[in-house]
């Protein structure tokens, strides 16, 4: 753990000399061959057994390099598994008898669907070499004939070769789920617990605590608006980096820090099955304590990420990729309790920052590419005992029993309307993502804005953005609460309590939060092709938005001063292609069809858009060279901040959209920024660690900025 601190002076953008940057761009495109019970699956159908030598040693050697760069983050450096199944050892051997009958079908899947961050992006040779490497690591002998994708239907992998006993034992141990194991390091003086205890009254009254960032969205409305204005449109050009905190965990970084009384709490992504929860001084970046959690086996689609903690009642709460909810002492970092939220072996994981409300910790579910059922659940903040659970699929709107594994994940932190007692959030795609024949109906409550009674978990209302989705157009961005002007003839001059969500479809949906009725959809904030709701075909249909959106998980910001919401958008032209749905297989990814980036004349860019919520019209729009993913911050200094995949952290005039400042952090700035003050001095902080889905350069830094004295 290192912290680089700098004198308070103006710096030119792009200060590459002040620290050692590591470009992990090539490592970001991983084989989350996640569904991958996949590489674990071949049945003999034909003439030559792999034991007779169906690949060359040179292929396997070349495949080792590809595997290290593209696959190891999920399957482990020694093929022992982690985010994706083990590709060697007893578990791998046993899986050969279960799923895909031929290597040909397997190759068809991985060459069109993997790496998850950029499907189909590797060459035919790279896919072949990687498979050869996996065979070699499982004691299949090399031969003189090269492995050829055109003839994989002739390659049988049974019987499975005998394995080295020591290696098999090691792999078996690595596959044991490490529940509740953690270690703690203390680096500085521990804070008084009372000073880092956030009460319900504090959470409910953020205006009384302008120096702090107490909740994931700063307030229960998820507005991500700071009332601080020392840093403003007139002086932001002088903003200077004062600390760069290197966490030592280099991977896709999506955390939103929490700040209370000068102490910042943040999480890291997962690398080598380890993630950190960190407490640090918010003004200097000096570490106070860090707790390292050893993550058990997990399955993920979209990177080994965590979006942050919740802090309250003297504790820190965090969820993990192996679907655990953990409480730590906010002053010391000691683990207080650790409970299971769902079963990670069937595809559940947890990536969101929890929400806190009146003594409860509220979490959702991740894992929408697996055949599982989404939920939101509340737990007692003191004991970890479950208080209620709401399931996100309605049996009446799915054909047959498809609702039992119908998706509808809740990826991002809910908003709370205390006046109406509502918990309001967005839900993900139905499952399988891209194949609807087996789940006929509207598939409620997927792709929706949903409100529950926050005390009981009972459904209050919903608005479905995309009925019967077969394009992965799920609603994943945080819901934001605000008031809008009633423009109807009868209600002119009045205000309506509203909720808004930036959809993957490219519209910002605004609903009445009293009843869920649609007030308006915005003008599109990304490109939309005329056939965007066309059914995928075997030949393939090109569409905008692509399966990432629109808006991905990136939380927007809302400014009550401009009445505008600020949204990060993505333009990615993709081809949607139908395929053979293998049906439900426990613990396996189930997409049903495929989507791939268009390689020839590709469209890959982004938009940062200000939308007036009273009209739905675009106030201004910034065009970026790459798709935008991460999150936004608005402040009372007439500023909005957001980051880009090329390493730049940007500040804009909130009213006009003029870019006023930028600073290059050497890795993708793909986390949401925050603002706070310590001893009367305003700071801006943001994580810079790149993004798995987009392949943006990896890093491990929390950057802290302020104005020079």
N, C-alpha and C positions, 0 to 999 in steps of 0.2 A: 504494500500500500504506500503510494507516494503522493505528496501534495506539492505542486509547484506554485510558489507565491510570487507575485510581481509587484513592483512599485506602482503606485497609482499615477500612471502617466498615459498619455494617449499612445496607442499602438496602431501601426498600419495593418490593414487586413492581411491575414495569411502569415502569421508569425511562426513559420515552420521551424525556426532555429531554437525555440524556447523549450522544446521537449522532444522526446523520441516518439515519433508517430509510427504506427505499424499499420500498413495497408493490408487489410485482410479481405480485400474485395474478392480475391480468387477463392477464398474459403467460404464466402457467403452463399455461393450456389451449391448447397449441399444436396446429396441424395437424402431427403427425408424419405427414403424408400419406405416411408412410414407404413403405408398400408401393409407393409411388407412382412407380413407373414408371406411376403412376396418372393424375395430372392430365396426364401425358404421353401420354395414349392416347385418341384418338378416330379412328374411321374414317368416311368419308362414307357415309351410307346413304340420304340422301334429297334433298329438293328444294332447300333453300337452303344455300348455302355461307356460312361465317362471314365470308368476304371481302365479302359483300354487306351486312354489318351486322346481327348478330344480338343485339346488346346496346347499351345506351345509354351515353353518356359519364358520365351521373350514376351509373349502376350501377358502372362501373369506378372512379369516384372513391370511392364508398362502400366498394367492395371493397378498395381500397388500405388503408383503416384496419383492416378485418378481417384482411387478410393480415399487416399489421405486428404485430398483437397475437397472432394465432393460428398463423401459418404460418412466419414469418421465422426463428424459431430453428432450424428444420430445413432449410428450403429456401433460406435466405439472404435478406438484406434486398433484394438485387437479383435474386432468383430464380436465383442462380448455383449453388445446391445446397450440400450439406454433409452433414448427417445424413440427408437425403433427396435424391432426384435434382434436378438443375437443371430449372427450369420455363421456361427460355428458352435460346436459342442452338442450336448444331448438334446437341448431344446430345438436346435436347428435340424438335427437328424430326424427327430420325431415329426417335425412339421412337413417333411417331404411327402408324407403319405396323405396329407389332408386336402390341400387346396388345388392350385392350378395344375392341370394334367400334363402339360407340355412346357418345355422351355420356350417354345415359340410364342405361346400366349403370354408368358411372363415377360419376354423381351418386348412384345407389343405394348404391354402396360408401361414398363419403365421407360421405354424410349419415347412415349408420348406424354407421360405424366410426371416424370422426374427429370431433374431436381424440382422440388416443389416451388422454389423461388423463380425458376425459369424452365418450365417443362419442355422437354425435347431439345434442349439447347446443346447437348453434347453430340459429338459425331458418332456415327455407327461404330467406328473403330473403338472409341472410348467406352461405349457400352459393352462391346464384346470383350475388351481387355479387362474391364472391371469384373465381369462375370468369370473370366479366366482366373483372376486373382483370388476370388472367393473360392473357386473350386480347389485351387492349389492350397489355400489355407485350411481346407477341410480334408487334406491328404488324398485328393484325387491326383493321380500321376499325370504329368505332362507327356505329350507325345510329339509326333512330327507334323501332324495336321492342325492347322489353325482353326480356332472356334469361329464359325461363320453363322451369322444371324439367319441366313437363308436356309440353313439346314438344322436348326435347333430342334425340329420335331423328331430328329433321328437320335438325339442324345438322351440317354437314360441315366438318372442319377441314383438309382437303387440297384443293388444294396448300398447303403451308406457305408463309406469306409470306416474302419476302426480308427479311433482317435487316441492320441496320447493321453494317458490317464491323468497325469499332472495337469495338462492343459484343460482337460474336460472338467476336472475338479475346480480349477480356477474360474472357468467360465460359469459353472453352476453357481459358485459363490457370488460371482458378480451379478447374477440374475436374481439374487435374493433382494427383496424390497427392504431398504434401510429406513424403517419408519422411526422418526423421532430422534435420530442421531444428529447431534450438532456439536459445534465447538465454539468457544467465545474467546476473543482477545480484547483486552482493555489497553488503550493507548494514552488516554488522558484522564483528567479528573472527572469523575462521574458527576452528572448534574443532580441537584436536589430533586427528588421525585415530584414534589409539589409544583416545581417550576415547569415540568414537562407533562403535567396532567391536564388534559383537555376535557372539560366537563360538557354535559349536554347543553347547558346554557351558553357556553362559548361557541359550540357548533351552531347553535340556533341564531346567534347574533354576530356574524362576521364583521358587521360595520363597527362594532365596539372593539375589534381587534385588527385594525388595519395593517399592523406590522407583520402579522402571521399569515401563513397559508395552512389552515387547519384541516381542510377536507380535500379530497381528491380534486374536485372542481372548484376549490376554495370556499364555495358555499353549497348549500343543498340544491341550489338551482343549476349547478354545474356550469356557471357562466364563465369561469376562468377570467374574471375581471378583477384587477387590483385597483383599489382607490388611491394608490400611491402615485405621486406626480413629480417627485424631485427629478427623476429622469423623464424628459419630455421631448416633444418634437423639435424644440429649439436647441437642445444640448446633447441629444443622443449620439450625435456624430463623434463625441468625445468618449463614449463608453469604452471602458478598458477592462481587460481580464485581470483579475486579482488573484485567482487561484484555479488550478486545474487538479482535480482530485482523481488520481488513477486508481481504480478499484482493484486492478489485477484480474478482472474477469472480462475477457475480450470477446464480445459477441453482440448480437442484436439487442439494442438498449432502448427500452420503452418506458422507463420509470418516471413517475411524477413524484418529486419529493414532497414531504410534509415538513413545515417549519413551525415551531412553537418556541417562543422566548429565546430565539437565537440558536436553537438546536434543530438540525436538519436530519430527517430520516429518509433513507432511500434503499432500494433493492437493486441487485444486479441480475443479469440473465443467468442461465445455467450453463456451465462449462465443466466437462468431466464429472458430471453429476453433482456439482456443487454450486450453490448460490449463496450470496451474502446479503444480510440485512445490516445496514450501517447507520450509525449515529455520528454526526460530525458538527463542528462549529460552522454555522451558516455564513459567517463573515470571512473566516480564514481558510476554511476547508480542512482544518486539522481534525483527524479522526479521534473520536471519543471511545467508541467500542464498535466491534463488528462481530456478528454471530454468523457462522457458516453452517448451512444446513446441507446434509448429504441426501440428495434427492433419490428416491427409489425409482424403479422402472416406470416409464411413462411413455405415452404416445402423443405426438404432436404433428400438426400440419404445417405450422407457419412460423417456426423458429422457437428456440428455447428461451422464451421471454417471460418477464414479469412486469406488470404495470404499476407496481408500487404498494405501499402499506396504507393502513388506516391507523391513526393514533388517537387514543381516548382512554379515559378512566385510569390513567397511569400506565397503560399498556400499549404495545405495538402489535398489530394484527396483520398477518400475511398469509396468502394462500400459495400453494406450490404446484408444480407440474405433475407431481404424483398425487394430486387431489387431496391435500391436507390443509387444514386451517390451524395456524399456530399463533399462540399468544406469547409475547415476550415482555419482560419488565422494561418499560421505556427508559428508566434511569440506568439500568445495568446491562441489559441485553440477555439476561437469563431467561431460558424457556420456562413458561408457566404451565402450559398445557398444549396438547397436539392431538387433534381429532381428525378422523377421516370424513371427507365430504361426499365422496363417490368412489366408484371402483375404477382405478386407472387401467386395469387389465383389459377392460372392454372398450376403452377409448376416452374416458373422461379425463380431463386435466383442468387446471385452474391457472389463469393468467391475469385476471382482473385485479384491481385494487379494491378491497372490500369497502362497503359503506357502513357507517355507524349511525344508529338512531335509537335513542331512549333505551340504552342498555343492551341493544342487540347488535350483532355483527351480521351483515347481510352480504351474501355472495351469490354469484350465478354459476354457470357451467360453461366450459369450453370443450371442444371436440366434435364440431359439427360435421366433419368428414367421416366420422364413424357412425355406425347404425345404433345410436343411443337416443335417449329422450332428454331434452333440456329441462332445466329447473331453475328456480330461485329459492334460496333457503335462508332462514334467520336462525342465529345461534345466540345463546346467552353469553354476554361478553365476559362474565365472571367465571362461568363453569365450562363453557363450550358445549353445553347441552342444546340440541336442536329444539327450536320453539315452533317453527312451522316450515312447510315446504310446499311450493306450488309447482306443478308440472306444466310444461309449456305446449303440450300437444292435446288437442281436443278430439276424442275418439269419434265424434259425430262428423268431423270434416275430413277424415281419412277413410279410404276404402279398406274393408277388412280389418286386420290387426296391425296395419302399417303405423298407426299412431304410437304403438309401443316402442318403436325405434325411429320415430319420425323427426328427430332433430329439434330445431328451435333453441339453439344455445343462447346464452346471455353472456356475451363476451366482455362487456364494459360496465363501468360503475353506474348504478342507477342514480337518478335525481330523486329528491324528496320534496313533496309539497306539504309542509307541516300544517297549514291552515285546513287542508282538506283530508289530511291523513293518508296521503297517497304516495306510493313508491312507483316511480315511472321510469321505464327502461325500454330498450329495443331488443328484438329477438332475431336469431339467425335463420339460415336456410333450412328447409325440410331435408330429410335424408331418404334416399340418396339424392345428392345435390342436383344432378343433371339428368335424372331419369324419373319421370313421373308416372309411368304406366302402372306401377304397383301401388301407388298412393293417390288415386284419383280423389278429387275434391279440392277445396280451397286450402286445406292443410293449415288450419288455424292451430296455434297462434303464432306461426312462423312469419318471418319478414314483417314484423309488426311493431308498433308502439303500444306498450301495454301498461296499464295502471292497476296496482293491487292495493288493497287496504294494508297499510304498512304494519299494523298491529297484528293482523290475523293471516295475511297472505291470501285473502279471498279476492277473486277477480272483480274489478270495478268497471273497467271498460277496455276496449282495444281499438286500434285502427290498423288494418292490414295494408301495407304498401304494395305488396306483390302477391296476389293469390296464386297458389299452385306454381311456385317458382321452379324453373328448370334451367336457370342461368347463373345460379349462385349469387343472386342479387339480394343477399340478406341485409338486414338493418343491423349494423354493428357499431356505428359511431354513437358516442354518449348522447342521451337526450338532454336538451337544455331547456330551462324554464324561463319565461319572460312574459310580459304583457304586450298585447298588440292593440292597435286602434280598430274599433268596429267601424267598418266602412259601409255597412248596410244602411238603407234609408231609415229604418226604424231606430237603429242603434248608433247613428253617427254621433261622434264625439265621446262615446263611451269606450272603455277599455275591456278587453277580454283576457282572462288568464290563459296563457297558451303554453304549449310544449312543442319543441321542434327537434327534428332528426335529419341529419344529412345522409341521404340514402346512397347506396351503390348505384342506383338508377340515374343519379345526377341531379335529382331534385331535392330541395330542402322542404320537407313536409312540416306544416304548421297545423296543429290540432288544438281544439278547445280542451283544456285540461280538466274541465268540469265533467265532460261527457265523451271525449275522444273524437268528436265530429271534426272532419277536415275543414279548416278555415281557408287555406290556400296552399298551393304548391308554388315554389319559386320558379323563376326562370332557370333553365338548366345551367349548372355551373361547370359542366364538362360537355364534350362533344357527345351527341346522341345520333346514332345512325337511324334511318327511317325504319329499319327492320329489327330494332333492338329487342323486340319481343317475338321474333320469329322462332319457330321450333328448330332445334338443332337437327341436322341430317347426317347420314353416313358420309356424304360427300364433304360436309363441313359448311358452316355458315359463318361469315365474318361479321362481327358486331362491335359496336361501341355503345355503352361502356363495356369493357371486358369484365371478367369475373371478379377482379379486385375493386371494381368501381371506376368512376364515381368517387365516393368517399369511402375509405377503408375505416379502420377502428379509430382513426385520428380524431381526437376531441376538438370541436370548434370552440371559439370564444365569442362571447356576446358583450357588447358595450352598451350600457344604458344611456351613454352620452350621444352615441350616433344612431341608436336603434338598429344597429347592424350586427349580423352574425358573420364570423370570419371562418371560412371553410377551406381545408386542404383537399384538392381534387386530383384525379388521375385520369389520363387518357392512355389507354392501352388497347389497341386493336387486337382482338383475339378471334380465333376460329373455334367454334363450338361444334363438336363432332359426336354423333351417337356411336355407341359401341355395345358390346355384349355385356349386360349386367350379370355378374356372377351370382347375384343373390346374397342373402344375408349369411355372413360367416363371422362367428363371434370373435371379437377382438381385431377385426380387419377393417381397413378403410373401405368405404363404399361410396364411390362417386357416381357410378352408373354410366357415365360418358366421359368426355374429355374436353378441355379447353387449352389452347396453346397460343402463345404470342405469334403474330404473323411475321415470318422472317424476312419476306421480300417487301420493300417499301414499308417498314414498320412505323406505327404511330406510338411513340413512347414519350409523353411529356406531361406537365402538370399545370394546375391552376390554383391560385390563391385568391379567393373571391369574397368580397363584401356584399352581403345581401340585406337590403332593407326589409325588416320583418313586417312592417306595416303595409307594404305593397307586394313583397316577393320579388321586387326588381333588383337587378345587379347594380350596385353603386359604383364599384370599380373592380377590376380584375388584373392580377399579375400573372404573367405566363412564364413558367419555368421550363428549363430544358429537359428535366426528368420528372417522372411522376412524383407527387408530393405525398408523404406519409409521415405522421409524427404528432402534430397538434399545434394549437395556437394559444396565445396570451394577449389579452387586451388590458390597457391601463388607462388611468385617468389623465396621464400625460399625453393623450391623443396619439397613442402608439399601439401598434400590434406587432407581435414577434412570431416568427416561425422559422423552421430550419429546412435545409435541403439536403438531398442525398450526396451532393458533391462536396459537402463539408461546410457550406456557408450557413451562418446564423444571421438572419435578416431582421431589420426593424423598418416598419412602414408608418407613414402618416395614416392614422385610422380614418380620417375623413376623405383624403384625396387618393390614397393608395401610392403616393410617391415613396420610393425606397430611399431611406435616410441614412442607413448604416448597414454594414455587413462585416462579418468576421469569420475567417476560415479556421475551423477546429480540426482539420486533418482527417476526420472520419465523418460518416453521415450523421447529420443532426436530425435524428428521426424519433425524438422524444418530445413531450410537451414541455414548454418553458413555464417557469413560475416567477413571481416577484414577491419580495418581502423586505423588511427593514430590520436592522440591528443597530441599536444606539442611535436611532434617528437617521441612519444612512440607508438608502434604498439599494437593493441588489436585484439582479436578474440571474437566474440559474437555469441550466439545461444540460441534459445528458447528450453525449456525442459518442455513439457506439455503432452506428450503421444499422442496416436492416436486412434481415434474412430473406424476406419475400422479394425485395427488389434487387438484392445483390449489392447494396451500397456498402462502401468500405467500413470495416469493423474498427472499433476502438473500445476504450474502457473508461472514459472520462466524464466527470461532472464538472462543467465549467461555471465559474462564478464571476460576474461582472459588476462594476460600479463606476460612477463618475470619478475622475481624478479630483484630488483636493484643490 
